[in-house]
Amino acid sequence: MSVRHSLLALLHDRPRYGYQLRSEFHDRTGSAWPLNIGQVYTTLDRLERDGLVRKEGGDGGNQVVYGITDDGAGQVRAWFSSPVERSTPPRNELAIKLSLALTLPGVDVTAMIRVQRAASLAVLQEYTKSRRDMAASPRSADLAGLLVLDSLIFQAEAEVRWLDLCEARMAQLAPASVTAER
């Protein structure tokens, strides 16, 4: 996730201060990804350093309001018009955990897969319920949240299918590894 581009996109809409950016990010993405306020301010400092945002004064209180520069607006346009590159796959903690478990002695990988499948199914049910609840009283502002939930549902479904495949492959290889050890 590009926090940098997300904040720029929100500032392209209108100037805001840090807590507003964090709240807007959560509201517009269905609160699916936590965004630490420290990360928001660190990113704003870098964006200001790079000439993509500028301080526009205060809100009358203690909050500094940030606005986007022309260069920042150009970055937002370029971000929205470019595909998300997938040249290096994102780290997948579950795939790493499973890969390591397969190569270390004494790990019951089948049990690990079953525990993870149960957890993944519980998350899938939670996402599905949230989506059903949100869709029951649709508002135009909920469309972004619905799309995020759809994405999370598809990812959870894919994870469950992958875990099923892992377990099936383990079952196929189990007799072969027992024969090879004899």
C-alpha positions as CSV (number, residue, x, y, z in Angstrom):
1,M,0.0,0.0,0.0
2,S,1.3,3.4,-0.9
3,V,0.7,5.7,2.1
4,R,2.5,8.4,0.2
5,H,0.2,8.3,-2.8
6,S,-2.9,7.8,-0.6
7,L,-2.2,10.9,1.4
8,L,-1.5,12.9,-1.8
9,A,-4.8,11.7,-3.3
10,L,-6.7,12.9,-0.2
11,L,-4.9,16.2,-0.3
12,H,-5.8,16.5,-4.0
13,D,-9.4,16.5,-2.9
14,R,-8.8,19.4,-0.4
15,P,-6.3,20.6,2.2
16,R,-6.3,18.7,5.5
17,Y,-4.4,18.1,8.7
18,G,-2.9,14.8,9.7
19,Y,-5.7,13.4,11.8
20,Q,-8.2,14.3,9.1
21,L,-6.1,12.4,6.6
22,R,-5.9,9.4,8.8
23,S,-9.7,9.5,9.4
24,E,-10.5,10.0,5.7
25,F,-8.1,7.1,4.7
26,H,-9.9,4.8,7.2
27,D,-13.4,6.0,6.1
28,R,-12.6,5.6,2.4
29,T,-11.0,2.2,2.6
30,G,-13.5,0.6,5.0
31,S,-10.9,0.7,7.8
32,A,-9.3,-2.4,6.3
33,W,-5.7,-1.2,6.8
34,P,-4.6,0.5,10.0
35,L,-2.7,3.7,9.4
36,N,-0.6,5.0,12.4
37,I,-0.8,8.7,12.9
38,G,2.9,8.8,13.3
39,Q,3.3,7.3,9.9
40,V,0.9,10.0,8.5
41,Y,3.0,12.8,9.9
42,T,6.3,11.2,8.9
43,T,5.0,10.8,5.4
44,L,3.8,14.4,5.3
45,D,7.2,15.6,6.4
46,R,8.8,13.7,3.5
47,L,6.2,14.9,1.0
48,E,6.9,18.5,2.1
49,R,10.6,17.9,1.8
50,D,10.1,16.5,-1.7
51,G,8.0,19.6,-2.7
52,L,4.7,17.6,-3.2
53,V,2.8,19.2,-0.3
54,R,3.1,22.5,1.6
55,K,1.9,23.8,4.9
56,E,-1.0,26.1,4.4
57,G,-1.3,27.4,7.9
58,G,-3.4,26.1,10.8
59,D,-6.9,25.2,11.5
60,G,-7.3,27.8,14.2
61,G,-6.1,25.3,16.8
62,N,-2.9,23.3,17.0
63,Q,-3.3,21.5,13.7
64,V,-1.1,22.3,10.7
65,V,-3.1,22.1,7.5
66,Y,-1.4,20.6,4.4
67,G,-2.2,21.3,0.8
68,I,-0.9,19.7,-2.4
69,T,1.5,21.4,-4.8
70,D,1.3,21.2,-8.6
71,D,4.0,18.5,-8.5
72,G,2.0,16.6,-5.9
73,A,-1.1,16.8,-8.1
74,G,1.0,15.4,-11.0
75,Q,2.1,12.5,-8.9
76,V,-1.6,11.7,-8.0
77,R,-2.6,11.8,-11.7
78,A,0.4,9.5,-12.6
79,W,-0.5,7.1,-9.7
80,F,-4.1,6.8,-10.8
81,S,-3.2,6.3,-14.5
82,S,-0.6,3.6,-13.8
83,P,-1.2,-0.1,-13.1
84,V,0.0,-1.5,-9.8
85,E,3.2,-3.3,-10.5
86,R,3.6,-6.8,-9.3
87,S,7.2,-7.5,-10.3
88,T,8.2,-8.4,-6.7
89,P,5.4,-10.2,-4.9
90,P,4.5,-8.7,-1.6
91,R,5.7,-10.7,1.5
92,N,3.1,-13.3,2.4
93,E,3.7,-14.3,6.1
94,L,1.6,-17.4,5.7
95,A,3.6,-18.6,2.6
96,I,6.9,-17.9,4.4
97,K,5.7,-19.7,7.6
98,L,4.6,-22.7,5.6
99,S,7.8,-22.9,3.6
100,L,9.9,-22.8,6.7
101,A,7.7,-25.3,8.5
102,L,8.1,-27.8,5.6
103,T,11.9,-27.6,5.9
104,L,12.2,-27.9,9.6
105,P,12.0,-31.1,11.6
106,G,9.3,-31.6,14.2
107,V,6.6,-29.3,12.7
108,D,3.2,-30.7,12.1
109,V,2.5,-28.9,8.9
110,T,-0.8,-30.6,8.3
111,A,-2.1,-29.4,11.7
112,M,-0.7,-25.9,11.0
113,I,-2.6,-25.8,7.7
114,R,-5.8,-26.9,9.4
115,V,-5.5,-24.3,12.1
116,Q,-4.9,-21.6,9.5
117,R,-7.8,-22.7,7.3
118,A,-10.1,-22.4,10.3
119,A,-8.8,-18.9,11.0
120,S,-9.1,-17.9,7.4
121,L,-12.7,-19.3,7.2
122,A,-13.6,-17.3,10.3
123,V,-12.2,-14.1,8.7
124,L,-14.0,-14.9,5.5
125,Q,-17.3,-15.2,7.4
126,E,-16.6,-11.9,9.1
127,Y,-15.9,-10.1,5.8
128,T,-18.9,-11.6,4.2
129,K,-21.2,-10.6,7.1
130,S,-19.7,-7.0,7.0
131,R,-20.3,-6.9,3.3
132,R,-23.9,-8.2,3.7
133,D,-24.6,-5.6,6.5
134,M,-23.1,-2.8,4.4
135,A,-25.0,-3.8,1.3
136,A,-28.3,-4.0,3.2
137,S,-28.5,-0.2,3.5
138,P,-26.4,1.0,0.7
139,R,-25.2,4.6,0.5
140,S,-23.1,6.0,-2.3
141,A,-20.3,6.6,0.2
142,D,-20.3,2.8,0.9
143,L,-19.3,1.8,-2.6
144,A,-15.5,2.1,-1.7
145,G,-16.0,0.1,1.4
146,L,-18.0,-2.6,-0.5
147,L,-15.2,-2.8,-3.1
148,V,-12.6,-3.2,-0.4
149,L,-14.6,-5.9,1.3
150,D,-15.1,-7.7,-2.0
151,S,-11.3,-7.6,-2.5
152,L,-10.7,-9.0,1.1
153,I,-13.3,-11.7,0.5
154,F,-11.7,-12.8,-2.7
155,Q,-8.2,-12.9,-1.0
156,A,-9.6,-14.9,1.9
157,E,-11.3,-17.3,-0.5
158,A,-8.1,-17.7,-2.5
159,E,-6.1,-18.3,0.7
160,V,-8.5,-21.1,1.7
161,R,-8.3,-22.7,-1.7
162,W,-4.4,-22.5,-1.5
163,L,-4.5,-24.1,1.9
164,D,-6.6,-26.9,0.5
165,L,-4.1,-27.4,-2.3
166,C,-1.2,-27.4,0.2
167,E,-2.9,-30.1,2.2
168,A,-3.7,-32.2,-0.9
169,R,-0.1,-31.9,-2.1
170,M,1.2,-32.9,1.3
171,A,-1.1,-36.0,1.2
172,Q,0.2,-36.9,-2.2
173,L,3.8,-36.6,-1.2
174,A,3.5,-38.3,2.2
175,P,3.5,-41.9,0.8
176,A,6.4,-41.0,-1.6
177,S,8.5,-39.6,1.2
178,V,7.9,-42.7,3.4
179,T,8.9,-45.0,0.5
180,A,12.1,-42.9,-0.1
181,E,13.1,-43.1,3.6
182,R,12.9,-47.0,3.5
